[in-house]
């Protein structure tokens, strides 16, 4: 670990172990992050606002005794710009909230700061975490979208700028950018984490998201956010005994490259003695896409009621979603809520022995261009059902661009999902 490229490739737990073992210093890791940002940020555009290197190091040195004794040692955190931070503006990707300064941190930020993380800056988000893109590009291929809406957080992790970042997901805002950029992205079971201090979009769907380079980093951050005992020791990897496979055509349009990647993963699972069951669901899963859209439309136009009074400052897609919600009968909304619960119950009764579900994390590699963020349908069903999900990178197309696969777990069995995901990542890599 003698150069900054190697330091930037380390995950959060690897960094912490290196500090504890005296292999490198916190200052060396901080400097490595800033050197990467200084080299890449002008073309990548992951940050909305950030500390300077001098400001960061001065803050670290002034509080060095605290950080040295802390779990996270003063390492840097990226925070999606819909999540409140006391020290930096939270503008939510909209001119409506330019200069908006929160009076306190969101709970998730406060807990990570209490554990010794330092907010390096706010990462770029789409407008109100919906579809209008920000300035961020994809670190795997700068000509492609990074996905959305947690675009800056996914790009910053994938590019080695920070070892941990926060995002949010209402449709596919963590899993899709993680899949496109080649990062670990995790969304917990619905209600698993506090959402205090985050901009609400659709309360029946909103979830906090975590980005990192390794699954063990997600496990550590999850423990911090749940105020549970946390450890930097290498995590146990557990192979699933049975995997339920949901091919992309059960959800929506999927490329041949993504289907091939899914099948390669299935073959790898079988080679390790894992039982594989292929889901046959007719239109049940595809219907969840429409139910998710109904729920989101109904709730967004009510959560953003104040912003709707300034409709001329909203993007056309967001305004159209609000109009859809306002024109919808409440009975349609309630029926969609009921349908998601019924589908979740049916899904796990289909193959009760399955530990996790394997599915494409996106329809394809990241699309070319920066005027859109890609299609979210591969995440909508699982988000509607409130299931824990993690994108596991490792697969790539023939040009080397990431093809993300997601593992979906049972509600409130997030710890098992993460143990299986750690094993699956090792298998893919």
Helices and strands as residue ranges (DSSP letters): H 4-9, H 12-20, H 26-44, E 47-50, H 53-62, H 64-69, E 76-80, G 95-97, H 107-114, E 118-123, G 127-129, H 151-158, E 164-169, H 175-181, E 184-187, E 207-212, H 215-225, E 242-246, G 248-250, H 256-271, E 275-278, H 284-303, H 305-308, G 311-313, H 316-326, H 330-350, E 356-360, H 377-384, E 389-396, E 402-408, H 414-428
